[in-house]
């Protein structure tokens, strides 16, 4: 999957606010705020493969980077 441009990541669930779900790449501390995360992937600690593009807009939540998901797939642990 990495050869195809995907990054290994996990979905994190926050308790409230506009950023209920964030993405964190494995081996990184940066949190990404996906503006188009599909309902199937809105699960705490869901392991995923993801391709995304960073957006040039203000973040909806503090200390996050806004992104648009281009492709996402479930990952087996």
ABEGO torsion letter per residue (X at the ends): XAAAGBBBBBBBBBABEABABBBBBBGBABBBBBAABBAAABBBGBBBBBBBBBBBBBBABBGBBBBBBABBBBBBX
